[in-house]
Amino acid sequence: MNVQGKHYRTIWIKKGDKKVIQIIDQRNLPHEFIIEDLKSVDEVATAIKDMHVRGAGLIGATAGYGMYLATLEASRNDSFDDFVVKAGEKLKATRPTAVNLAWAVKRQLDAIKKGSSIDKKIAIAFKTANEIADEDAEYCRRIGEHGVKIIEEISKKKGDKTVNILTHCNAGWLAFVDYGSATAPIYAAFDKGIKVHVWVDETRPRNQGARLTAWELGEHGVPHTVIPDNVGGHLMQHGLVDLVIVGTDRTTYTGDVANKIGTYLKALAAKDNNVPFYVALPSSTFDWTVRDGVKEIPIEQRGEEEVKYIQGLCDGEIKKVLLTPKKSKATNYAFDVTPARLVTSLITERGICAPNEKSILELYPEHKK
């Protein structure tokens, strides 16, 4: 992804210092572009928990680099292995819904065990962290290759008129290492010269759509319009949405989709108006242990201040403003689950499949029990 003409990933090794991981602090976007240094497991855990970084793929990549930093810290500790295991538990506790987090920690722990010395364990952790990040970017690129065919087909049916796409939250470049999941087909279509326009849900309470998706689409030059969360159904009723593409933080092997709160309502509106509803995800976001997403996926509840306050630019400064009566309580469920019956198809790095156990396992036969 380009930012003011310069290519960035969302996470990388600091040039000239392999002991420092750099990220884009997304709390300040779109008004300030700030690069943050991470030097310890505690700093990585804070970055994930407090959403300096967010999004399924990026959380996983950050956890991968966090485990690498853990090996550096462990090398100065009396018990290397115990320190690394405890670091993994600390990272996994930061965001319970995003399955990429636990997946990345486990992948690192399994790899680190193979090292025959502390130096080799550190080298393995460094290599594995880079592999996780590179795979995330490559898988998202492939999602774009598969998903763009859907947009092309709609464009042809419309006589090359603009294809209107609705998305929710931010499943873009900022939620992954590069390209994004839900946005990858959009960027691919735009780059091929297909006329596209994106309806961007503001996505309360943290406004990741209005703040992040709108910003990155603008940086890439993609036409878009920010809308309140509850406008999507109206647009669908009036034929102003050709398809919905969203991301996911955890998807069961039976096709149930956990994503940012409000996704379920968009899926219901899409079903009622015969608008195709697609979910884009890399394989690292599948949970191969959960069958019933509604009953089994843990839903993170975040602090009420995210609901009660809103952040924005005021007189040249980023400020928080209280929206509600000070004494009013607020509930902040961060995710909901969209049942597979409301999903048209899943777009993965291996291709497009129906949201059911048979079709998913045909794409990923190595997970058949």
Residue frames as qw, qx, qy, qz and C-alpha x, y, z in Angstrom:
[[0.000, 0.890, 0.457, 0.000, 0.00, 0.00, 0.00],
 [0.419, 0.356, -0.012, 0.835, 1.24, 3.47, -0.84],
 [0.274, -0.826, -0.372, 0.324, 1.10, 6.37, 1.60],
 [0.069, 0.929, -0.121, -0.342, 1.78, 9.67, -0.12],
 [0.620, 0.689, -0.362, -0.104, 3.55, 7.77, -2.88],
 [0.059, 0.534, -0.820, 0.198, 5.74, 5.61, -0.61],
 [0.763, -0.118, -0.593, -0.228, 5.14, 1.88, -0.13],
 [0.286, -0.441, 0.650, -0.549, 4.55, 0.64, 3.40],
 [0.527, -0.251, -0.810, -0.045, 3.65, -2.56, 5.10],
 [0.510, -0.739, -0.131, -0.420, 1.84, -2.31, 8.42],
 [0.723, -0.631, 0.277, 0.045, 4.69, -3.99, 10.34],
 [0.747, 0.560, -0.267, 0.238, 8.38, -4.42, 9.61],
 [0.774, -0.326, -0.122, 0.528, 11.90, -4.79, 11.06],
 [0.054, -0.964, 0.056, 0.255, 13.55, -1.45, 11.73],
 [0.720, 0.617, -0.167, 0.270, 16.27, -0.76, 9.21],
 [0.311, 0.618, -0.513, 0.509, 19.66, -1.22, 10.82],
 [0.251, -0.322, 0.693, -0.594, 18.30, -2.69, 14.08],
 [0.512, -0.090, -0.797, -0.307, 16.89, -6.23, 14.05],
 [0.225, -0.227, -0.803, 0.503, 15.89, -5.93, 17.70],
 [0.224, 0.349, 0.281, -0.865, 13.19, -3.33, 16.98],
 [0.215, 0.462, 0.812, 0.283, 9.84, -3.95, 15.29],
 [0.084, 0.177, 0.002, -0.981, 8.09, -0.96, 13.73],
 [0.147, 0.553, 0.819, 0.052, 4.35, -0.48, 13.26],
 [0.088, -0.407, -0.225, -0.881, 1.94, 2.21, 12.13],
 [0.027, 0.244, 0.711, -0.659, 0.08, 3.41, 15.23],
 [0.049, -0.424, -0.712, -0.557, -3.45, 3.24, 13.87],
 [0.195, -0.671, -0.592, 0.403, -5.00, 5.10, 16.80],
 [0.129, -0.565, 0.015, 0.815, -3.89, 8.36, 15.24],
 [0.100, 0.111, 0.686, 0.712, -5.15, 7.81, 11.71],
 [0.683, 0.530, 0.267, 0.426, -6.36, 9.44, 9.54],
 [0.028, -0.997, -0.028, -0.065, -5.07, 12.70, 11.01],
 [0.176, -0.805, 0.565, 0.036, -1.53, 11.70, 12.00],
 [0.912, 0.269, -0.309, 0.031, 0.78, 9.09, 10.46],
 [0.334, -0.751, 0.526, -0.220, 2.96, 7.90, 13.35],
 [0.784, 0.224, -0.575, 0.070, 5.47, 5.03, 13.29],
 [0.631, -0.657, 0.286, -0.299, 5.99, 3.31, 16.64],
 [0.366, 0.453, -0.800, 0.146, 8.93, 1.19, 17.83],
 [0.885, -0.369, 0.006, -0.284, 8.24, -2.07, 19.68],
 [0.264, 0.621, -0.701, 0.230, 11.14, -3.52, 21.66],
 [0.145, -0.181, 0.880, -0.415, 9.60, -5.97, 24.15],
 [0.167, -0.337, -0.914, -0.153, 6.81, -8.48, 24.63],
 [0.049, -0.582, -0.571, 0.577, 5.02, -6.10, 26.98],
 [0.129, 0.452, -0.170, -0.866, 5.06, -3.35, 24.34],
 [0.209, -0.015, -0.809, -0.549, 3.71, -5.77, 21.73],
 [0.135, -0.445, -0.870, 0.166, 0.96, -6.94, 24.10],
 [0.035, 0.586, 0.312, -0.747, -0.05, -3.33, 24.76],
 [0.142, 0.297, -0.468, -0.820, -0.02, -2.54, 21.03],
 [0.223, -0.204, -0.885, -0.354, -2.41, -5.43, 20.33],
 [0.154, -0.517, -0.764, 0.354, -4.69, -4.91, 23.35],
 [0.007, 0.665, 0.236, -0.709, -5.00, -1.14, 22.94],
 [0.605, 0.648, 0.456, 0.079, -5.36, -1.39, 19.16],
 [0.091, -0.710, 0.407, 0.567, -2.22, 0.38, 18.00],
 [0.188, 0.183, -0.833, -0.488, -2.49, -2.54, 15.58],
 [0.612, 0.184, 0.573, -0.512, -5.76, -4.35, 14.80],
 [0.718, 0.438, -0.316, -0.439, -7.27, -6.66, 12.24],
 [0.975, -0.134, 0.158, -0.081, -6.97, -10.44, 12.08],
 [0.850, 0.385, -0.110, 0.343, -3.90, -10.79, 9.86],
 [0.202, 0.726, -0.335, 0.565, -1.95, -7.94, 11.41],
 [0.657, -0.593, 0.306, -0.349, -2.66, -9.16, 14.94],
 [0.990, -0.021, 0.097, 0.101, -1.24, -12.53, 13.93],
 [0.655, 0.549, -0.170, 0.491, 1.85, -11.00, 12.32],
 [0.140, -0.769, 0.323, -0.534, 2.42, -8.75, 15.32],
 [0.845, -0.435, 0.250, -0.186, 2.16, -11.73, 17.64],
 [0.929, 0.245, -0.039, 0.276, 4.71, -13.53, 15.48],
 [0.378, 0.639, -0.283, 0.608, 7.17, -10.68, 15.87],
 [0.508, -0.687, 0.244, -0.458, 6.27, -10.45, 19.55],
 [0.969, -0.222, 0.105, 0.032, 7.40, -14.04, 20.02],
 [0.716, 0.448, -0.164, 0.510, 10.66, -13.20, 18.28],
 [0.049, -0.724, 0.298, -0.620, 11.19, -10.33, 20.73],
 [0.820, -0.494, 0.122, -0.263, 10.36, -12.81, 23.50],
 [0.944, 0.063, -0.094, 0.309, 13.31, -14.97, 22.50],
 [0.373, 0.602, -0.256, 0.658, 15.61, -11.94, 22.70],
 [0.433, -0.649, 0.259, -0.569, 14.33, -11.18, 26.21],
 [0.959, -0.256, 0.003, -0.120, 14.44, -14.86, 27.20],
 [0.775, 0.362, -0.302, 0.421, 18.12, -15.05, 26.29],
 [0.086, 0.526, -0.428, 0.730, 18.73, -12.72, 29.27],
 [0.716, -0.409, 0.126, -0.552, 16.51, -14.80, 31.56],
 [0.349, -0.412, 0.826, -0.160, 17.37, -17.81, 33.73],
 [0.525, 0.199, 0.827, -0.040, 14.77, -20.03, 32.08],
 [0.079, 0.209, -0.516, -0.827, 14.56, -19.43, 28.33],
 [0.180, -0.255, -0.872, -0.377, 11.78, -21.89, 27.53],
 [0.143, -0.593, -0.703, 0.365, 9.53, -20.89, 30.43],
 [0.016, -0.502, -0.040, 0.864, 9.87, -17.21, 29.55],
 [0.139, 0.087, -0.631, -0.758, 8.90, -17.82, 25.93],
 [0.195, -0.408, -0.882, -0.132, 5.87, -19.93, 26.85],
 [0.132, -0.632, -0.521, 0.558, 4.65, -17.29, 29.33],
 [0.015, 0.360, -0.233, -0.904, 5.18, -14.58, 26.72],
 [0.164, -0.156, -0.794, -0.563, 2.93, -16.53, 24.36],
 [0.197, -0.571, -0.779, 0.165, 0.20, -16.76, 27.02],
 [0.098, -0.558, -0.210, 0.797, 0.46, -13.02, 27.65],
 [0.100, 0.187, -0.481, -0.851, 0.04, -12.26, 23.94],
 [0.190, -0.298, -0.874, -0.332, -2.89, -14.67, 23.49],
 [0.156, -0.568, -0.684, 0.431, -4.77, -13.03, 26.36],
 [0.066, -0.272, 0.025, 0.960, -4.85, -9.61, 24.66],
 [0.517, 0.222, -0.199, -0.802, -7.62, -10.22, 22.06],
 [0.514, -0.060, 0.832, -0.200, -9.69, -13.42, 22.50],
 [0.724, 0.501, 0.314, -0.356, -11.77, -13.41, 19.30],
 [0.483, 0.737, -0.411, -0.235, -9.10, -13.09, 16.58],
 [0.978, -0.111, 0.174, 0.035, -7.92, -16.65, 15.94],
 [0.651, 0.643, -0.236, 0.326, -4.81, -15.51, 14.02],
 [0.219, -0.790, 0.437, -0.370, -3.31, -14.47, 17.35],
 [0.785, -0.348, 0.493, -0.143, -3.28, -17.92, 18.95],
 [0.905, 0.401, 0.102, 0.096, -2.36, -19.47, 15.59],
 [0.412, 0.786, -0.328, 0.324, 0.77, -17.30, 15.26],
 [0.402, -0.672, 0.538, -0.311, 1.87, -17.93, 18.85],
 [0.910, -0.090, 0.395, -0.083, 1.49, -21.69, 18.45],
 [0.797, 0.574, -0.053, 0.183, 3.36, -21.64, 15.14],
 [0.141, 0.804, -0.462, 0.347, 6.24, -19.81, 16.79],
 [0.619, -0.508, 0.534, -0.270, 6.34, -22.10, 19.83],
 [0.957, 0.149, 0.250, -0.003, 6.36, -25.20, 17.63],
 [0.648, 0.686, -0.179, 0.279, 9.18, -23.76, 15.52],
 [0.112, -0.807, 0.467, -0.343, 11.30, -22.48, 18.43],
 [0.854, -0.346, 0.358, -0.149, 11.28, -25.93, 20.06],
 [0.922, 0.348, 0.033, 0.167, 13.30, -27.25, 17.15],
 [0.246, 0.842, -0.379, 0.296, 16.29, -25.04, 17.95],
 [0.870, -0.106, -0.390, 0.284, 19.22, -26.84, 19.56],
 [0.460, -0.145, -0.294, 0.825, 20.66, -23.71, 21.19],
 [0.010, 0.744, 0.377, -0.551, 19.45, -20.29, 22.32],
 [0.006, -0.477, 0.381, 0.792, 21.06, -18.60, 19.30],
 [0.022, -0.100, -0.864, -0.493, 19.37, -21.06, 16.95],
 [0.002, 0.617, 0.760, -0.205, 16.01, -20.59, 18.71],
 [0.024, 0.693, 0.088, -0.715, 16.29, -16.82, 18.23],
 [0.019, 0.291, -0.632, -0.718, 17.21, -17.27, 14.56],
 [0.001, 0.327, 0.918, 0.222, 14.24, -19.61, 14.04],
 [0.017, 0.703, 0.569, -0.427, 11.86, -17.16, 15.72],
 [0.027, 0.587, -0.202, -0.784, 13.12, -14.31, 13.53],
 [0.038, 0.089, -0.807, -0.583, 12.72, -16.40, 10.38],
 [0.007, -0.464, -0.886, -0.001, 9.25, -17.63, 11.37],
 [0.045, 0.688, 0.345, -0.637, 8.02, -14.11, 12.18],
 [0.104, 0.459, -0.420, -0.776, 9.08, -12.92, 8.74],
 [0.034, -0.109, -0.924, -0.365, 7.43, -15.95, 7.13],
 [0.058, 0.594, 0.741, -0.306, 4.14, -15.23, 8.90],
 [0.105, 0.690, 0.061, -0.713, 4.20, -11.62, 7.70],
 [0.075, 0.331, -0.658, -0.672, 5.21, -12.50, 4.14],
 [0.026, 0.270, 0.950, 0.157, 2.55, -15.23, 3.89],
 [0.119, 0.654, 0.555, -0.500, -0.12, -12.84, 5.14],
 [0.163, 0.618, -0.207, -0.740, 0.70, -10.33, 2.42],
 [0.079, 0.187, -0.838, -0.507, 0.92, -12.99, -0.29],
 [0.083, 0.389, 0.914, -0.078, -2.33, -14.67, 0.74],
 [0.190, 0.700, 0.340, -0.599, -4.13, -11.33, 0.63],
 [0.137, 0.475, -0.505, -0.707, -2.73, -10.68, -2.85],
 [0.043, -0.065, -0.950, -0.303, -4.15, -14.03, -3.97],
 [0.149, 0.565, 0.707, -0.398, -7.51, -13.19, -2.39],
 [0.203, 0.643, -0.073, -0.735, -7.49, -10.14, -4.63],
 [0.103, 0.258, -0.787, -0.550, -6.80, -12.29, -7.69],
 [0.007, -0.310, -0.949, -0.052, -9.75, -14.58, -6.94],
 [0.073, 0.631, 0.571, -0.520, -12.15, -11.91, -5.74],
 [0.090, 0.452, -0.248, -0.852, -11.62, -9.53, -8.64],
 [0.041, -0.113, -0.872, -0.475, -13.34, -12.06, -10.92],
 [0.008, -0.612, -0.755, 0.235, -16.59, -11.50, -9.01],
 [0.026, 0.701, 0.107, -0.704, -16.35, -7.74, -9.51],
 [0.012, -0.262, 0.644, 0.719, -15.45, -8.18, -13.18],
 [0.018, 0.343, 0.911, 0.227, -18.51, -10.34, -13.77],
 [0.013, 0.741, 0.542, -0.396, -20.83, -7.78, -12.15],
 [0.042, -0.583, 0.211, 0.784, -19.18, -4.98, -14.14],
 [0.021, -0.025, 0.792, 0.610, -19.85, -6.82, -17.41],
 [0.006, -0.551, -0.835, -0.004, -23.49, -7.44, -16.47],
 [0.040, -0.800, -0.322, 0.504, -23.86, -3.72, -15.76],
 [0.559, 0.751, 0.199, 0.290, -22.35, -2.75, -19.11],
 [0.593, 0.194, -0.205, 0.754, -19.14, -1.50, -17.52],
 [0.264, -0.798, -0.063, -0.538, -21.03, 0.90, -15.26],
 [0.041, -0.548, 0.624, -0.555, -19.72, 1.50, -11.75],
 [0.678, -0.248, -0.691, 0.030, -19.85, -1.46, -9.37],
 [0.331, -0.667, 0.237, -0.624, -21.00, -0.36, -5.93],
 [0.669, -0.028, -0.697, 0.256, -19.45, -2.33, -3.08],
 [0.487, -0.751, 0.092, -0.437, -20.38, -2.04, 0.59],
 [0.641, 0.122, -0.648, 0.392, -17.88, -3.00, 3.26],
 [0.591, -0.762, -0.133, -0.230, -17.90, -2.92, 7.05],
 [0.691, -0.644, 0.177, 0.277, -15.14, -2.03, 9.51],
 [0.240, 0.804, -0.504, -0.208, -11.61, -2.20, 8.12],
 [0.896, -0.058, 0.419, 0.138, -10.52, -5.43, 6.47],
 [0.520, 0.845, -0.122, 0.038, -8.05, -3.51, 4.36],
 [0.613, 0.498, -0.425, 0.444, -4.31, -3.12, 4.12],
 [0.161, -0.604, 0.452, -0.637, -4.28, -1.73, 7.65],
 [0.834, -0.303, 0.242, -0.392, -5.83, -4.92, 9.05],
 [0.976, 0.100, 0.075, 0.181, -3.22, -7.15, 7.42],
 [0.590, -0.412, 0.263, 0.643, 0.42, -6.82, 6.42],
 [0.035, 0.296, -0.421, -0.857, -0.46, -5.63, 2.91],
 [0.196, -0.150, -0.753, -0.610, -3.36, -5.59, 0.39],
 [0.511, -0.037, 0.385, -0.767, -6.06, -6.50, 2.93],
 [0.279, 0.170, 0.945, 0.026, -8.70, -9.21, 2.63],
 [0.336, 0.710, 0.583, -0.209, -12.01, -7.51, 1.79],
 [0.172, 0.870, -0.104, -0.451, -10.22, -4.67, 0.01],
 [0.408, -0.328, 0.706, 0.476, -7.82, -6.83, -2.01],
 [0.423, 0.454, 0.724, 0.302, -10.41, -7.55, -4.76],
 [0.125, 0.941, 0.261, -0.176, -11.39, -3.85, -4.75],
 [0.207, -0.761, 0.400, 0.467, -7.81, -2.68, -5.22],
 [0.448, -0.050, 0.781, 0.433, -7.25, -5.32, -7.90],
 [0.356, 0.695, 0.614, 0.117, -10.38, -4.19, -9.76],
 [0.012, 0.956, 0.031, -0.290, -9.47, -0.52, -9.51],
 [0.326, -0.587, 0.563, 0.482, -5.94, -1.21, -10.74],
 [0.428, 0.184, 0.796, 0.387, -7.40, -3.08, -13.76],
 [0.078, -0.004, -0.302, -0.950, -9.46, -0.05, -14.70],
 [0.237, -0.511, -0.806, -0.181, -12.82, -1.42, -13.56],
 [0.196, -0.507, 0.037, -0.838, -15.11, 1.32, -12.31],
 [0.519, -0.381, -0.731, 0.227, -15.75, 0.76, -8.61],
 [0.211, -0.593, 0.155, -0.762, -17.23, 2.78, -5.78],
 [0.456, -0.135, -0.809, 0.344, -17.15, 1.75, -2.12],
 [0.489, -0.707, -0.139, -0.491, -19.78, 2.49, 0.50],
 [0.417, 0.237, -0.677, 0.558, -17.75, 2.71, 3.72],
 [0.592, -0.675, -0.429, -0.105, -19.65, 1.97, 6.93],
 [0.084, -0.812, 0.349, -0.460, -18.37, 4.30, 9.66],
 [0.766, -0.054, -0.619, 0.167, -18.35, 1.26, 11.99],
 [0.370, -0.671, 0.304, -0.566, -19.07, 2.49, 15.47],
 [0.294, -0.929, -0.158, 0.159, -17.85, 2.58, 18.14],
 [0.554, -0.501, 0.272, 0.607, -14.20, 2.95, 17.05],
 [0.433, 0.828, 0.016, -0.356, -15.08, 4.13, 13.54],
 [0.559, -0.305, 0.623, 0.454, -12.55, 1.92, 11.74],
 [0.522, 0.560, 0.563, 0.313, -14.45, 2.39, 8.50],
 [0.113, 0.980, 0.154, 0.062, -14.66, 6.17, 8.63],
 [0.329, -0.854, 0.350, 0.201, -11.13, 6.56, 9.97],
 [0.492, -0.408, 0.704, 0.309, -9.14, 3.73, 8.41],
 [0.587, 0.363, 0.681, 0.243, -10.90, 2.26, 5.37],
 [0.304, 0.927, 0.219, -0.027, -11.75, 5.70, 4.00],
 [0.207, -0.850, 0.384, 0.295, -8.16, 6.85, 4.54],
 [0.489, -0.274, 0.737, 0.378, -6.50, 3.93, 2.78],
 [0.530, 0.583, 0.593, 0.164, -8.99, 3.92, -0.10],
 [0.149, 0.979, 0.039, -0.137, -8.29, 7.63, -0.53],
 [0.341, -0.679, 0.543, 0.357, -4.53, 7.06, -0.52],
 [0.490, 0.024, 0.793, 0.362, -5.01, 4.53, -3.33],
 [0.168, 0.186, -0.346, -0.904, -7.41, 6.79, -5.23],
 [0.078, -0.321, -0.926, -0.183, -10.45, 4.50, -4.97],
 [0.326, -0.374, -0.158, -0.854, -13.80, 6.39, -5.12],
 [0.361, -0.302, -0.837, 0.277, -15.69, 5.95, -1.85],
 [0.327, -0.571, -0.084, -0.748, -18.39, 7.45, 0.35],
 [0.114, 0.029, -0.815, 0.568, -18.58, 7.19, 4.14],
 [0.517, -0.428, -0.424, -0.608, -22.03, 6.29, 5.48],
 [0.493, -0.400, 0.519, -0.572, -23.55, 5.85, 8.95],
 [0.143, -0.145, 0.978, -0.036, -23.76, 2.19, 9.95],
 [0.408, 0.385, 0.752, -0.346, -27.56, 2.08, 9.64],
 [0.405, 0.589, -0.174, -0.677, -27.71, 3.38, 6.04],
 [0.075, -0.273, 0.894, 0.347, -26.65, 0.13, 4.36],
 [0.321, 0.368, 0.865, -0.115, -30.10, -1.48, 4.37],
 [0.341, 0.767, 0.215, -0.500, -31.66, 1.58, 2.75],
 [0.128, 0.619, -0.573, -0.522, -29.04, 1.58, 0.00],
 [0.170, -0.042, 0.968, 0.182, -29.67, -2.10, -0.69],
 [0.372, 0.549, 0.673, -0.327, -33.43, -1.58, -0.89],
 [0.360, 0.834, 0.046, -0.414, -32.90, 1.03, -3.60],
 [0.878, 0.412, 0.140, 0.199, -30.48, -1.00, -5.73],
 [0.135, 0.937, -0.293, 0.132, -27.43, 1.05, -4.81],
 [0.416, -0.567, 0.711, -0.012, -25.32, -1.89, -3.61],
 [0.726, 0.375, -0.491, -0.301, -24.13, -4.58, -6.03],
 [0.827, -0.065, -0.529, 0.179, -22.29, -6.69, -3.47],
 [0.489, -0.816, 0.241, -0.195, -21.04, -6.69, 0.10],
 [0.771, 0.248, -0.479, 0.338, -17.49, -7.76, 0.95],
 [0.484, -0.802, 0.231, -0.264, -16.37, -8.00, 4.57],
 [0.338, 0.458, -0.784, 0.248, -13.47, -9.56, 6.43],
 [0.844, -0.422, -0.265, -0.201, -13.49, -11.83, 9.46],
 [0.171, -0.705, 0.607, -0.324, -11.55, -12.35, 12.68],
 [0.294, -0.173, 0.932, -0.119, -12.53, -16.00, 13.00],
 [0.706, 0.177, -0.289, -0.622, -14.46, -18.31, 10.68],
 [0.718, -0.190, 0.640, -0.198, -15.49, -21.85, 11.59],
 [0.121, -0.204, 0.867, 0.438, -14.82, -24.78, 9.28],
 [0.246, 0.510, 0.824, -0.013, -18.59, -24.87, 8.80],
 [0.228, 0.493, 0.416, 0.730, -18.74, -21.30, 7.47],
 [0.294, -0.882, -0.363, 0.069, -19.94, -19.20, 10.43],
 [0.478, 0.491, -0.052, 0.726, -18.23, -15.82, 10.40],
 [0.413, -0.754, -0.292, 0.418, -17.18, -13.68, 13.38],
 [0.409, 0.424, 0.135, 0.797, -16.47, -10.10, 12.36],
 [0.059, 0.058, -0.273, 0.958, -16.79, -6.57, 13.69],
 [0.167, 0.473, 0.724, -0.474, -20.09, -5.91, 15.47],
 [0.392, 0.597, 0.043, -0.698, -22.79, -4.96, 12.98],
 [0.091, 0.289, -0.818, -0.490, -21.72, -7.42, 10.27],
 [0.164, 0.291, 0.937, -0.099, -24.65, -9.72, 11.08],
 [0.300, 0.677, 0.389, -0.548, -27.13, -6.90, 10.46],
 [0.228, 0.581, -0.458, -0.633, -25.54, -6.15, 7.07],
 [0.010, -0.083, 0.965, 0.250, -25.81, -9.82, 6.15],
 [0.250, 0.485, 0.777, -0.313, -29.51, -9.86, 7.08],
 [0.309, 0.717, 0.051, -0.622, -30.18, -6.76, 4.96],
 [0.125, 0.443, -0.721, -0.517, -28.23, -8.27, 2.05],
 [0.142, 0.143, 0.979, 0.040, -30.21, -11.52, 2.25],
 [0.288, 0.615, 0.583, -0.446, -33.52, -9.65, 2.30],
 [0.337, 0.791, -0.071, -0.505, -32.55, -7.65, -0.79],
 [0.912, 0.319, 0.214, 0.146, -30.84, -10.43, -2.80],
 [0.193, 0.895, -0.396, 0.073, -27.46, -8.70, -2.57],
 [0.886, 0.102, -0.387, 0.233, -24.54, -11.16, -2.62],
 [0.453, -0.835, 0.262, -0.173, -22.60, -11.18, 0.67],
 [0.820, 0.330, -0.380, 0.272, -18.95, -12.27, 0.47],
 [0.600, -0.769, 0.212, 0.056, -16.40, -12.84, 3.21],
 [0.639, 0.626, -0.386, 0.226, -12.69, -12.61, 2.37],
 [0.643, -0.680, 0.339, -0.095, -10.12, -14.36, 4.56],
 [0.366, 0.538, -0.759, 0.021, -6.74, -16.09, 4.51],
 [0.770, -0.137, -0.619, -0.066, -6.54, -19.65, 5.81],
 [0.323, 0.109, -0.634, 0.694, -4.96, -18.46, 9.08],
 [0.360, -0.163, 0.206, -0.895, -8.37, -17.03, 10.05],
 [0.752, -0.167, -0.519, -0.372, -10.17, -20.40, 9.93],
 [0.424, -0.413, 0.671, -0.447, -10.83, -22.07, 13.26],
 [0.550, 0.155, -0.771, -0.281, -10.61, -25.79, 12.57],
 [0.151, -0.051, -0.890, 0.428, -11.88, -26.72, 16.06],
 [0.283, 0.297, 0.456, -0.790, -15.21, -24.87, 16.16],
 [0.138, 0.342, 0.854, 0.366, -18.40, -26.04, 14.46],
 [0.085, -0.817, -0.556, -0.128, -21.09, -23.66, 15.81],
 [0.352, 0.341, -0.105, 0.865, -19.84, -20.09, 15.65],
 [0.364, -0.651, -0.138, -0.651, -22.79, -18.50, 17.44],
 [0.819, -0.545, -0.133, -0.121, -22.44, -20.78, 20.45],
 [0.899, -0.202, -0.041, 0.386, -18.70, -21.38, 20.57],
 [0.496, 0.481, -0.056, 0.721, -16.77, -18.32, 19.37],
 [0.386, -0.571, -0.403, 0.601, -15.77, -16.10, 22.33],
 [0.197, 0.814, 0.281, 0.469, -16.93, -12.52, 21.80],
 [0.443, -0.012, -0.305, 0.843, -14.65, -9.85, 23.19],
 [0.168, -0.905, -0.382, -0.082, -16.22, -7.14, 25.32],
 [0.477, 0.284, -0.150, 0.818, -14.23, -3.93, 25.39],
 [0.191, -0.316, -0.459, 0.808, -14.38, -0.90, 27.66],
 [0.161, 0.784, 0.594, -0.085, -17.45, 1.33, 27.69],
 [0.139, -0.703, 0.089, 0.692, -15.35, 4.44, 27.05],
 [0.221, -0.043, 0.697, 0.681, -15.11, 3.44, 23.38],
 [0.026, 0.614, 0.747, 0.253, -18.89, 3.81, 23.14],
 [0.202, -0.841, -0.392, 0.313, -19.28, 6.87, 25.31],
 [0.170, -0.745, 0.227, 0.604, -16.48, 8.92, 23.76],
 [0.751, 0.588, 0.233, 0.190, -15.56, 9.73, 20.17],
 [0.513, -0.494, 0.255, 0.655, -12.19, 10.84, 18.85],
 [0.546, 0.711, 0.338, 0.286, -11.52, 13.34, 16.10],
 [0.471, 0.138, 0.017, 0.871, -9.62, 16.38, 14.92],
 [0.148, -0.905, -0.400, -0.007, -10.57, 19.65, 16.62],
 [0.059, -0.986, 0.153, 0.031, -8.71, 22.95, 16.14],
 [0.442, 0.691, -0.562, 0.104, -5.68, 21.11, 14.84],
 [0.169, -0.397, 0.833, -0.347, -5.55, 18.64, 17.76],
 [0.546, -0.151, -0.791, -0.230, -6.80, 15.07, 18.15],
 [0.285, -0.244, 0.511, -0.774, -9.32, 15.14, 21.00],
 [0.189, -0.302, -0.934, -0.010, -11.85, 12.86, 22.69],
 [0.344, -0.212, 0.016, -0.915, -15.37, 14.11, 23.24],
 [0.209, 0.156, 0.880, -0.396, -18.04, 12.68, 25.57],
 [0.256, -0.184, -0.633, -0.707, -21.21, 11.74, 23.65],
 [0.511, -0.464, -0.705, -0.162, -23.43, 10.30, 26.36],
 [0.496, -0.790, 0.063, -0.356, -24.61, 11.42, 29.80],
 [0.120, 0.626, -0.713, 0.292, -21.60, 10.95, 32.04],
 [0.481, -0.253, 0.721, -0.430, -23.37, 8.49, 34.37],
 [0.874, 0.262, -0.041, -0.406, -24.92, 6.36, 31.62],
 [0.607, -0.319, 0.708, 0.166, -23.50, 2.87, 31.28],
 [0.599, 0.562, -0.367, -0.435, -22.55, 1.37, 27.92],
 [0.850, -0.099, 0.515, 0.056, -22.02, -2.16, 26.62],
 [0.269, 0.754, -0.472, -0.371, -19.33, -2.76, 24.03],
 [0.862, 0.062, 0.493, 0.096, -19.47, -6.14, 22.27],
 [0.090, -0.623, 0.488, 0.604, -16.67, -5.95, 19.69],
 [0.121, 0.166, -0.848, -0.489, -17.86, -8.73, 17.36],
 [0.758, 0.122, 0.341, -0.542, -20.92, -10.65, 16.23],
 [0.352, -0.118, 0.891, 0.263, -21.34, -13.92, 14.34],
 [0.586, 0.361, -0.219, -0.691, -22.97, -14.17, 10.92],
 [0.772, 0.000, 0.627, -0.108, -24.34, -17.69, 10.33],
 [0.310, -0.171, 0.746, 0.565, -23.15, -19.47, 7.20],
 [0.335, 0.574, 0.743, 0.081, -26.68, -19.45, 5.74],
 [0.132, 0.931, 0.182, -0.288, -26.38, -15.68, 5.20],
 [0.237, -0.643, 0.511, 0.520, -23.01, -15.86, 3.41],
 [0.749, 0.573, -0.119, -0.311, -22.87, -16.21, -0.38],
 [0.891, 0.275, -0.231, 0.277, -19.25, -17.41, -0.64],
 [0.579, -0.720, 0.190, 0.333, -15.87, -17.28, 1.07],
 [0.587, 0.763, -0.215, 0.165, -12.94, -15.78, -0.85],
 [0.753, -0.564, 0.256, 0.221, -9.65, -17.35, 0.24],
 [0.049, -0.715, 0.578, 0.391, -6.09, -17.50, -1.04],
 [0.335, -0.079, 0.911, 0.226, -6.87, -20.92, -2.54],
 [0.101, -0.266, -0.715, -0.639, -10.04, -19.86, -4.32],
 [0.464, -0.163, 0.101, -0.865, -13.74, -19.20, -3.74],
 [0.242, -0.121, -0.963, 0.014, -15.91, -21.72, -1.94],
 [0.516, -0.578, -0.413, -0.478, -19.36, -22.15, -0.45],
 [0.187, -0.533, 0.535, -0.628, -19.62, -21.46, 3.31],
 [0.913, -0.243, 0.028, -0.328, -20.04, -25.06, 4.38],
 [0.647, -0.517, 0.556, 0.072, -17.87, -27.82, 5.80],
 [0.845, 0.253, 0.425, 0.202, -17.68, -29.87, 2.59],
 [0.508, 0.818, 0.053, 0.267, -16.60, -27.00, 0.34],
 [0.204, -0.902, 0.363, -0.112, -14.15, -25.54, 2.84],
 [0.703, -0.405, 0.577, 0.095, -12.46, -28.89, 3.43],
 [0.807, 0.474, 0.278, 0.215, -12.24, -29.48, -0.31],
 [0.289, 0.896, -0.193, 0.277, -10.06, -26.36, -0.46],
 [0.125, -0.678, 0.633, -0.353, -8.14, -27.38, 2.68],
 [0.891, -0.052, -0.411, -0.184, -8.08, -31.21, 2.65],
 [0.455, 0.288, -0.671, 0.510, -5.18, -31.30, 5.13],
 [0.261, -0.229, 0.486, -0.802, -7.69, -30.33, 7.86],
 [0.771, -0.148, -0.412, -0.463, -10.05, -33.25, 7.27],
 [0.486, -0.485, 0.612, -0.394, -10.44, -35.23, 10.48]]
